[in-house]
Amino acid sequence: MSTGRTGAVPITVAYGDGIGPEIMKATLRIITAGGADLDLEVIEIGEAVYKAGNTAGIEPEAWESLRRTKVFLKAPITTPQGGGFKSLNVTVRKAFGLFANVRPCPSYSPFVATKHPGMDVVIIRENEEDLYGGIEHRQTEDVTQCLKLITRPGTERIVRYAFEYARRYGRSKVTCFTKDNIMKMTDGLFHRVFEEVASEYPDLESEHWIVDIGAAKLADTPEAFDVVVLPNLYGDILSDVAAQIAGSVGLAGSANIGSEVAMFEAIHGSAPRRAGQNVANPSGLLLGAVQMLVHIGQGEAAERVHNAWLRTIEDGVHTYDIYDPEVSSEKVGTSEFADAVIARLGELPRTLRPVRYPSSSERISVAVSERPLARKELVGIDVFVESRQPVEELAKALEANAEPLALVMITNRGQKVYPGGIPETFCVDHWRCRFQAGEAGSPVSYEDVIALLGRLAGANLPFIKTEGLFTFDGQPGFSLGQGQ
């Protein structure tokens, strides 16, 4: 869809699966009528590509389009059931460094049912790290693991983006959710960086909540929050929660922002059971497209489309998913809903608050601070061993092969069981065995570690995983066991 003018902005479009083609057609029709000046490059993604043998769900040539346009408007896709298929969203996010997931979750009361008419929350989710690194292993007969990765640069980028977003859009408060009372190093780093960055924004209020009580507060009193920034997993879960309690997941759009490329989408799935029936609500994808228009500097078109959509919702012209005979005036299909929005272009909502968007293409830019490198020293090693022996027998065998290091402790599923364990502790076949020098905290050589591993293997105590124990400027870079 090109106007032929030199100002047309190239974007990559994927029609997706299920209801995807219907809601994409409606969305493109609305934003074109609203003044969007776009040059479309259409790519194929999703179920057909997966079934053709591409486990990522996207053809190699499609990557070239994304590199060229740097803007991706994506309809929902269907991922085939069964193993071996990668998440297309995760693949695109990580390949192009789309580190910020931005999901506005306002209520549209009284026109869309909600228990929280004053809600107007924006969830900003870190998009690349945490457990979504997808680094998983089966280590023993009993145990699988997934690595949780939180980095300082990745955390600083998303936190700084959240504060810059709050400033850009006239927000007053940024809230951070973590679980650093338990995960003191990973979530602790996220919380610590949040506090450091918050100190640079004295004009904005900042606060931190432990994620469990914070989630309860968000579900009960979302009016207490403004911009919320979270690590990846918590953000994935709570952005859906926030969208649903605001009114409907079907109304929520999403922006995935990187330093070069950005992807815009609805947060709901492809709903194949509703495909081809002209009933699907295009609002989520449309509001994602509004975010896209702001991103590419077509704020006037974004404003016109968004306000016409608000007026349509106010006028009670609703698709089946939000239709309520007490407030709706007309139940319409996908195409008819698009017609209704187009008919209201140029109008403003009368009850809901009209939106205003900047017309410039200046984007939120964040930079990561330079930090001096810490002095790093190896002071021991955690060796993970598979064994079904009683812990006392295992400890005896380990101690016989530990020199010149010393066995400091053994844990099972994180619980210390040696020395000083209790018999009631439930154990599996996966033991973390910590070795350090005779004086904990003293430097250890890699040669000593290699020799230790060789002795353990020779004693039929093969390791399944190791983790180096390091200090950074003298501070432990590892969790301490009970009694240490």
N, C-alpha and C positions, 0 to 999 in steps of 0.2 A: 504494500500500500504506500506508494510514493506520490507526492504532490508534483514531483518534477522540479521543484524549486531547490536551489542550492542549499537552503537552510534545513532541508529534511534530515532528520537524525536517523542514521541506520541503527536498527535493533534486530536482535535475533528472536524469533518467535517459535514456540513449539506448541502444537495443538493438543498433545497428550492423548490420553485414553479415557474411556468411559464418558462422563459428561464433559470432559475437557474440550473437545471441538465445539460443542454448543456454547459453552460459557466464554470460550475465546472469541468466537464469532461475535457474540453479543458485546463483549468488552471492546473489541476493536471497532465495532460499529459506533459505540457510544463515544469513545475517546476521539475518533475521527470527526464525528459531528461536533464535538466540543472544541475542535481546533488543534488537536495534536498533529504535528507535522513530522511524519515518520516514514522511513524507507525500510520495509520489512525483508528480512532474510529468514525463510522458513526452514526449519530442520525437523527431522523425525527422531523422536525419543520414545522410550517406554516399552510396552509389552511386545510389540512386533520386533523391535530391535533386540530385546532380550531373547526372544524365541528364535531369532536368526543366528544365535550363538554368541552374541556380544554380552558378556556378563555384567558390563557396566551400564547397559541400557542406552548407550549413546554411540553413534557411529564416529569413526576417526575424523571424517571431513567436517562433522558438526563442530568439533573443537576449533577448526579454522574460522568458522563464522563467529564464534564467541570471542576469539582473539581479535578479530577484525572490528566487531561492533562494540564489544565490551559492555553490552547491555542485553539482558536475557529476560524476556517475558515468557513465563512457563506455565502451562496448564497442568493440572494433576495427571499423574501417570499410574498405571497398574504394574506392580512388580509381581511376576509369577511366584506362586507359592513353591516352597521347597528350598533347599540349600543351594549355594553356589552363585546367587545373584547379589550384586552389590547395590547399596542404596545410591541411586543417581544423585539425589540431593547432597549426600555426604561427599560423593565423588567430586561434584562440581564445586562445592564449597571449599574443599581442601585443595583441589587442583589450582583454583584461582585465588586462594587466600581470602575468601569471603568471611571475614572474621566477625562481623557484627550482624546479628539477626534482630531486626527491629519490627515489633508487632504492637501497633496501637490498639488498645482495647477500651474504647469508650462505650457507654450505654446510650441507647437511643430511646429512652423512656420519654413519654408513655406509649410510644408507637411500636416498640418491640419489648416483649415482656422481660422484666428483670426484677430481681429483689434489690437492686442497687442503682437507683436512678441517678445518683450523683457520681458514679464511677467514671473516671477518665485516666486510665493507667496506660503507660507505655512500657512494655517489657523489652529490655535490651539484653540479649543472650549471647554469650561467647559461643562461637560457632564452629571452632576447629579442634579444640583440645578436649581435656577431661577424658571420660571413658569412651568418647567417640573416636579416639584414635584407633579403636578396633583392634588393639593388640591383645589377643587372647590366646591362652594355651591350656591344653589339658596336660597336667603335670603328673598326676598319679591316677591310680584306679578310682580314688575318691574325689579328687580335687581338680577344679578348673580355676583359672584366674583371668582377670581383666585388669590391665594397667591403667591407673588414673594419672594422667599427665597434666599438670598445671605449670605453666612457665611464667616467669616474670615478664618477659616482653609481651607475650600473648595477653596476660592479665592487664598490663598497663594500657595496651591498645584499646581493649574493650571498655575499661573503666574510664579512660580519658574520652573515648567516644561518647559514653553516656553523659558525662558532664558537658561536653561540647554540644550534644544534642539538646540537653536541657536549656542551655543558654540560647541556642539558635531558635528554639520554639517557645521561649517564654515560660519554661517550667521553673518551679521553685525548689524542688527537692529531689535528691537522688538517694535511693535506698539500695543497700547491698544485702543479699542473702548468701550465707555459707553454712557449713556444718563444722566450723573450726574448733568446736569444743571436743570433737572426736577426731577429725582428720586435721591435726594440728599443723602439719607441715604443708599439705597440698591446699586445703581450704584456708589454712592459716596464712599462706602466701597471698591468696586472693584477697583476704580481708586486710592484710597488712598493706598491700599495694593500694587498695581502695582508700585507706586512711591517708596514705602519703599523697595520692592524687587529690583527694578531697581538700586537703590543706591549701591547695593552689587555687581553689574556687571559693573564696570566702563569701561571695555573693549568693551562693547556693547552700541550702540546708543539706546535710548529709546524715545518714544513720545506717546502722547495721543490725540485722536480725539473724538469729539462728534459724535455718531454713524451715524447720518443722513448725515452730510457733509462728514464724513469719508467714508461712503458707496458710496456716489457720487464720491469721489476722487478715491476709489478703482475701481469703474466701468469705470471711465474715464482715469485714469492714474495708472494702477496697478503696473507699473514699479517703482513707488515711494515707494512700500512696500516690505518687506522681510518676516518676521515672524509676524503674526497678532494674538493676543490673545483676546478672547471675552467671555462674559457670554453666557450662553447656547442658548437662543433664537436668539440673534443677530448672534451667530456663526453658528447656523443651517441654517439661511437664507443666510448669506453672503458666507458660504462655497459653497453652490450651485451656487450662483452668480459668485463667483471666478472661479469655475470649468467650468461654461458655457462660460464665456468670454475668458477663456484660450483656449477653442476649443470645448469642449463637456463634459457634465456631464457624458456621457457614458465612458469617458476615466479615470475617477477619482476613485482612491481607498481610503480606509479609515482605519485607525487604531484606536481602542478604547483601551486605556491603563490603567490598574490598577496596584496596588502594587503587586498583585499576578497573576491575570488572564488578558488576552488580547483577543480581538476579532477583526478580520480583514474581510473586506467586500468591495464590490463596493458600491458607494453611490446612484446608480440608483435603480429603482424598478424592479418587476418581469416581467413586460411587457407581460402579458398572451396572447395578440394578436399575438405576435411573436413566441410563444412557438412551438417547434417541427418543425420549418422550416429551421433550420441550417443557420440562417441569423444573429443571435445576436453577438454583439461584446463582446468578453470575456475580453477586456483590463482592465476595471475597477476592476474586481475581480482578474485578474492576478497581477495588480499593488498593490492591497491589499495583495495578497500572497507574493509579493516581500517584502513588509514591514514586513510581518510575518517571512520570512526567516532571515531578519536582526535581528528581535527581538529574535529569538531562537539561534542566533549565527552562522547561515549558510550564512554569508555575501558573500562568494565566489559564491555560487549558485545564490544568489540574484543578484549579479553584472552581472553574466553571462546571466541570464534570462532577466534582464532589458535592458542590452546593445543589446541583440539579438532582443528584442521587438522594441527598438529605430531604429535599422537597418531595420527592417521590415517596420516600418512606413516610414522611409526615402526612401525605395525602392518602395513605392507607392502601397504596397499590403494592401488593405483597405477593411473593411467590408462596407456594404451599408450606414451606418449612417454617415461615414466620407468620403465616396467616392466622388471624384471631378474629372471629366474627364481632367481638366487642369493640375492636379498634380499627380493623381493616375495612376498606371500602370495596376492594375488588381483589379477587384471586386471579393471578395471571401466570402465564408460562414464561419461559426464558426469553423468547423473542419479544413477547408483548411487554415484559418488564423493560427491556432495552428501549422499545418504542416510547414507553412512559418517561424514562429518564431523558431521552433525546427531546421529547416534547417540552420538557421543563428547563432546558438549557437557557441560561440567562436569568433564571429565577433564583431567589434565595429562600432558605427555610424561614419559617415564621416563628416556630417554637424552639427548635434545635438551634444551636449556635452556628452561624455561618463560619466557614473556614476561610483563612487567608494564607496564601503561599507566596514566598519570594519569587520574583520573576527571573532572577539571575541564576546562572549555572554554577555559582560558587558552592563547592561541596565541603562537608565537614572533613577536615584534615587533622590527623593525629600523628605525633612523632613519639618514639620511645626514647627515654632518657639514656644517656651514656653513663655507665657505672664502672668504677675501677674493679678489676678482677680481684677476688678474694684469694688469700693464700690457702691452698687446698692440700691436705695431707691424708694419706691412707692410714687408718688406725685399726683396721680389722676387717672382718668379712662375715656376712651372714650366708651360711651354706644351707640350702634346703635339701632335705634328704627324705626319700620314700622308705618307710619301714613300718612293719606291723609288730615290732618288738615292744614290750613294756618300756616305758621311758627310762627306767633305771638301767636296763640292759643296754639300751641305745647309748645312754650317757657314758656308760663304762667303756663301750667300744670306741666312742668318739674321743674320750679323754686319753685312751691308750695310743691314739694316733695324732694328737694335737700338737705336740712340741714342734717348734719352739713357741707356738701360740698356746693359749689356754681357752678351754671351753667356758664361756661366761654364763650362758643360759640356753635353754631350749624352750620354744613356744610352740603351741599347736593352735592353729586358727587365731593367732595373735595373743593367746592366753599363756602366760608363763606357767610351765609345768615342771621345770627343773632349773636350779634347785628350789626346793620349798613348795612344790606343787601339792595339790590335794587329790585324793583318789576319786572324788566325785566328778572331776572335770571330764567332759566327754571329748575324746580324741579320735582323729582320723589318721590316715597314713602319711601325713604331710607335716614335716617337722622343720621349723626354722632353728638352726643351730648357730649361735653367735660365738665367734672366735676373735679374741683380741690378745694383745701382748699381756704379759703378767701384770703390768700396771695399766689399767684401762686408760686410753687416751694417748698412750705412747705410739710413735710412728711404727708402722709395719711395712716390710718390704714386699714387693710383688713376688720376689723369689720365694719368700716364706709362704705366701698364699698358694703359689703354684705347687710347692712341695707338699703343703697340707692336702690339697685336692688330690695329688697323686697317691698319698698315703691312704686317704679315705677310699679311693677307688680300689687300691690294692687290698684293703680290708673288707671288700665287698660292701662298701657303704657309698655307692655312686651318688654323686650330687645331681639334682635335677634343675637347679637354678642357683645362682650366686648373686649377691648384692654387695658391692664394696661399701665399707663404712668410712666416710670421710668427715673431716672437720674443715670448716671454712672460717678462716681467721680465728681458729681456735674453738669455734662453736660447733657442736655436733650437728651433722647434716643427716641425722637418722633418728627415728623414734627410739626412746630409751625403754628398756624393760623394767618391770617392777624391781625396786631395790637398787637400781643403778643411779 
